[in-house]
Structures are given as C-alpha cells and as structure tokens.
Amino acid sequence: MSESPKRLIRSFVRREGRMTRAQEQAFERFWPHYGVEFSSIPVKPQDLFDRTAPLTLDIGPGMGLTTVSLAAVHPERDYLAVEVHRPGIGSLLHHAGRAGLTNLRALSHDAVEVIHDMLSDASLDQVLILFPDPWPKKRHHKRRLLNAEFARLLRPKLKAHALVYVATDWQDYAEQIPSPFEDNGYVNLAGAGRASPRPRWRPLTKFEQRGLGRGHSVRDFVFCRSNSVGTG
C-alpha cells in the first residue's frame, strides 16, 4: 500500500457548528448500525454491507436528504456517504434511521483519503459529487476538490464504464470541471467541455435551491470511465 497522498491544501475546513439534539440522538442510536470507521487499508464493499450489490459513493452529501432519498428508492444499490462535517452525518443518520434503510453507510472523514486508502480498486459503480464547495474567492480556488489529481486518484477505484455525476451552480467552477476528467481517462457523455441535462432521478438539494434562489444556473456533468487513460 502506498503512502497516503500528502495534502497540504484540503478541499474543506471543519466548520462543525453545534449539532441539534436530534442529530446527537441519531449518532447515539444509529451510528453503530450505519457508521463506518476510517481504515488505512482497503475494505471490500461486501464487508460493509454484508452483501454484493452495485456501490455508489456519495462525496459531501451535506445534510443527507438526497442520499437517503436515493437509497430508499434504490434498495438494490448500496450507498457509502462520506462527509467531514458531523452535523451533516448526524442529520443523515437521523433520516436513514427513520426510513429504516439497510443499504446505506456513513463515514466521517476526508474523501480523498478514503478513496486513496480505503476503497478497493474497481469497487465503485457510481460516484455522486453534488454541489461541492465552490470556494468562490479566487485565492481559494486551489482548495477545490475537482482537479486532475482527484480525477486520477478516483479512476482506478471505478469499475469499467462506471459513472461520475457532478453538479455545481458556480459558473467558473463549471468551466473548470470537465478538463481534469476528460484529460485523465474519462468520457464526458455530453461531449468535450459540455454540460449534461439535469438527471431526472436527482432530487433537488438544499444547496441547489439556495443557488437557484440567488439566480445561479445549475450545470450537471456525467463522466464515464474509459478504457484508455488520456483518450477522453
């Protein structure tokens, strides 16, 4: 196992805030069922879910409503939600527990380290990166998650023809997103540099509603792992 990637610049800052009482209770009650501790060695998905099923990685699910909604609609799929902010995990646990889900797991850790250290190669069928932190100030753009390094890190963890769904409401981030994927072994299903139509299955997220309320345009992208690196 190679060493974890040295990340002097992270794509997040821990702004914990206070958890609500419901979130605290959800941690106490549901973490033993849904929670997964970070591992520095690869873990097989079937060891997390006690079955073999298509696996979706949801990076930064926020308060978890979208993840829970998708997991409820697709019991045939498994969902691994990775979120650094504990109030978000608490909310996800609360809603997952109320829904009685069995196909969802939650992990509170840096997604880059999870991908690098914990996920087995060719283990992912689908990845959701919906409204990642845009870091809107120019001096903070270096903190944005979606770059060439990330695209290269993620690729071996994907099964052949696995899909990566990305959505953002920040115009300059939308302009930046396609190239790192297209240049590192992914096919943009809409064509090079182009956005895709909004997937009908994707629930309206809180961050999307906020962006629309500010007059932002939402851009969706769908990237498919190709068989050859660098072919786009």
C-alpha positions as CSV (number, residue, x, y, z in Angstrom):
1,M,0.0,0.0,0.0
2,S,1.4,3.4,-1.0
3,E,1.5,6.2,1.5
4,S,-1.5,8.5,1.8
5,P,-1.4,11.5,-0.5
6,K,0.3,14.5,1.1
7,R,-2.4,17.1,1.1
8,L,-1.1,20.5,2.3
9,I,-4.2,22.1,0.8
10,R,-7.5,20.5,1.7
11,S,-10.9,20.9,0.0
12,F,-12.7,21.6,3.2
13,V,-12.4,23.4,6.5
14,R,-14.1,21.9,9.5
15,R,-16.9,24.3,10.5
16,E,-18.5,21.9,12.9
17,G,-21.2,24.1,14.4
18,R,-23.4,22.6,17.1
19,M,-25.4,19.5,16.4
20,T,-29.1,19.6,17.2
21,R,-30.4,17.3,19.9
22,A,-32.0,15.1,17.1
23,Q,-28.6,14.8,15.4
24,E,-26.9,13.9,18.7
25,Q,-29.5,11.3,19.4
26,A,-29.1,9.9,15.9
27,F,-25.4,9.5,16.5
28,E,-26.0,7.6,19.7
29,R,-28.8,5.4,18.3
30,F,-27.8,4.9,14.6
31,W,-24.0,5.2,14.3
32,P,-23.5,1.6,15.5
33,H,-25.7,0.5,12.5
34,Y,-24.7,2.9,9.8
35,G,-21.4,4.3,10.8
36,V,-18.1,3.1,9.3
37,E,-14.7,3.9,10.8
38,F,-11.9,5.0,8.5
39,S,-9.4,2.3,7.6
40,S,-5.9,2.9,6.2
41,I,-6.1,-0.5,4.4
42,P,-8.6,-1.4,1.6
43,V,-12.0,-2.6,2.7
44,K,-14.3,-4.7,0.4
45,P,-17.8,-3.3,-0.1
46,Q,-19.4,-6.6,0.8
47,D,-17.7,-6.4,4.2
48,L,-19.5,-3.1,4.9
49,F,-22.9,-4.1,3.6
50,D,-22.9,-7.9,4.2
51,R,-23.9,-8.4,0.5
52,T,-22.7,-7.8,-3.0
53,A,-24.5,-5.0,-4.8
54,P,-23.8,-2.0,-7.1
55,L,-22.0,0.6,-5.0
56,T,-22.5,4.4,-5.1
57,L,-20.0,6.7,-3.4
58,D,-21.6,10.0,-2.3
59,I,-19.0,12.6,-1.6
60,G,-20.2,15.5,0.5
61,P,-23.9,14.6,1.0
62,G,-24.5,17.7,3.1
63,M,-27.4,17.0,5.4
64,G,-28.0,13.7,3.7
65,L,-31.6,14.1,2.4
66,T,-30.6,13.4,-1.2
67,T,-28.6,10.3,-0.2
68,V,-31.4,8.9,1.9
69,S,-33.9,9.6,-0.8
70,L,-31.9,7.8,-3.4
71,A,-31.1,4.8,-1.1
72,A,-34.8,4.5,-0.3
73,V,-35.8,4.4,-4.0
74,H,-33.0,2.0,-4.9
75,P,-32.8,-0.8,-2.3
76,E,-30.9,-2.9,-4.9
77,R,-27.9,-0.5,-4.7
78,D,-25.6,0.3,-1.8
79,Y,-24.6,3.8,-0.8
80,L,-21.5,5.0,1.0
81,A,-21.8,8.6,2.1
82,V,-18.5,10.4,3.0
83,E,-18.9,13.7,4.8
84,V,-16.4,15.6,7.1
85,H,-19.0,17.7,8.9
86,R,-20.5,15.8,11.9
87,P,-23.8,17.7,11.9
88,G,-24.3,16.6,8.4
89,I,-23.6,13.0,9.3
90,G,-25.9,13.3,12.3
91,S,-28.7,14.5,10.0
92,L,-28.1,11.7,7.5
93,L,-28.2,9.2,10.4
94,H,-31.4,10.7,11.7
95,H,-33.2,10.4,8.3
96,A,-31.7,7.0,7.4
97,G,-32.8,5.6,10.7
98,R,-36.3,6.9,10.4
99,A,-36.5,5.4,6.9
100,G,-35.2,2.1,8.2
101,L,-32.6,1.8,5.4
102,T,-30.3,-1.2,5.2
103,N,-28.3,-0.2,2.1
104,L,-26.6,3.0,3.4
105,R,-23.3,3.5,5.4
106,A,-21.8,6.8,6.6
107,L,-18.2,7.7,7.1
108,S,-16.9,11.0,8.6
109,H,-13.5,11.5,7.0
110,D,-11.7,13.3,4.2
111,A,-13.0,11.8,1.0
112,V,-9.6,11.9,-0.7
113,E,-8.0,9.8,2.0
114,V,-11.0,7.4,1.9
115,I,-10.6,7.0,-1.9
116,H,-6.8,6.6,-1.7
117,D,-6.5,4.3,1.3
118,M,-9.9,2.6,2.0
119,L,-11.6,1.9,-1.3
120,S,-10.7,-1.2,-3.2
121,D,-9.8,-0.9,-6.9
122,A,-12.7,-1.4,-9.3
123,S,-15.2,-1.3,-6.4
124,L,-17.4,1.7,-7.5
125,D,-20.3,1.6,-9.9
126,Q,-21.3,5.2,-9.4
127,V,-20.0,8.4,-7.8
128,L,-22.1,11.4,-6.8
129,I,-20.4,14.8,-6.2
130,L,-23.3,17.2,-6.0
131,F,-22.6,20.8,-5.3
132,P,-19.0,20.5,-3.9
133,D,-17.7,23.6,-2.0
134,P,-17.1,26.1,-4.8
135,W,-14.5,28.1,-2.8
136,P,-15.7,31.2,-4.7
137,K,-12.8,33.5,-3.9
138,K,-10.0,33.3,-6.5
139,R,-7.3,32.9,-3.8
140,H,-9.2,29.8,-2.6
141,H,-9.7,28.1,-5.9
142,K,-6.7,25.8,-5.1
143,R,-8.9,24.2,-2.4
144,R,-11.5,23.0,-4.9
145,L,-11.9,19.2,-4.8
146,L,-12.3,18.6,-8.6
147,N,-8.9,18.8,-10.3
148,A,-6.7,16.5,-12.3
149,E,-5.1,14.9,-9.2
150,F,-8.5,14.0,-7.9
151,A,-9.6,12.6,-11.3
152,R,-6.5,10.4,-11.5
153,L,-6.9,9.2,-7.9
154,L,-10.6,8.2,-8.4
155,R,-10.2,6.4,-11.7
156,P,-8.7,3.1,-10.6
157,K,-11.5,2.7,-7.9
158,L,-14.1,2.8,-10.6
159,K,-15.4,-0.3,-12.4
160,A,-15.3,-0.3,-16.2
161,H,-17.9,2.2,-17.5
162,A,-18.7,3.5,-14.0
163,L,-20.4,6.9,-14.0
164,V,-19.3,10.0,-12.1
165,Y,-22.1,12.6,-11.6
166,V,-21.2,16.2,-10.8
167,A,-23.4,19.3,-10.3
168,T,-22.5,22.9,-9.5
169,D,-24.2,26.2,-9.5
170,W,-20.9,28.2,-9.8
171,Q,-20.2,29.3,-13.4
172,D,-16.4,29.4,-13.2
173,Y,-16.2,26.1,-11.4
174,A,-18.4,24.6,-14.1
175,E,-16.0,25.8,-16.7
176,Q,-13.1,24.2,-14.8
177,I,-14.7,20.8,-14.1
178,P,-14.6,19.0,-17.5
179,S,-10.9,19.1,-18.4
180,P,-9.5,17.2,-15.4
181,F,-11.8,14.3,-16.2
182,E,-11.6,14.4,-20.0
183,D,-7.8,14.6,-19.9
184,N,-7.4,11.6,-17.4
185,G,-9.3,8.7,-18.8
186,Y,-13.0,9.7,-18.7
187,V,-15.5,10.3,-21.4
188,N,-17.8,13.3,-21.0
189,L,-21.2,11.9,-22.1
190,A,-22.3,15.3,-23.3
191,G,-19.2,15.9,-25.4
192,A,-15.9,17.6,-24.5
193,G,-16.4,20.6,-22.3
194,R,-20.2,20.4,-22.3
195,A,-22.7,20.0,-19.5
196,S,-25.4,17.3,-19.5
197,P,-29.1,17.7,-18.9
198,R,-30.1,17.5,-15.3
199,P,-30.7,13.8,-14.5
200,R,-34.4,13.2,-13.8
201,W,-33.5,11.0,-10.8
202,R,-31.6,13.6,-9.0
203,P,-33.6,15.2,-6.1
204,L,-33.4,19.0,-5.7
205,T,-30.8,19.6,-3.0
206,K,-30.7,22.3,-0.4
207,F,-27.6,23.8,-1.9
208,E,-29.2,23.7,-5.4
209,Q,-32.3,25.5,-4.1
210,R,-30.0,28.1,-2.5
211,G,-28.1,28.6,-5.7
212,L,-31.3,28.9,-7.8
213,G,-32.6,31.5,-5.3
214,R,-29.5,33.6,-6.0
215,G,-30.1,33.4,-9.7
216,H,-27.3,30.9,-10.4
217,S,-27.5,28.4,-13.3
218,V,-27.0,24.7,-12.3
219,R,-24.7,22.7,-14.5
220,D,-24.6,18.9,-14.5
221,F,-21.8,16.7,-15.8
222,V,-21.7,12.9,-16.3
223,F,-18.3,11.3,-16.8
224,C,-17.7,7.6,-17.7
225,R,-14.5,5.8,-17.0
226,S,-13.0,5.0,-20.4
227,N,-10.7,2.0,-21.1
228,S,-7.7,4.1,-22.0
229,V,-6.1,6.9,-19.9
230,G,-5.8,10.2,-21.7
231,T,-8.1,9.4,-24.6
232,G,-11.0,11.4,-23.1
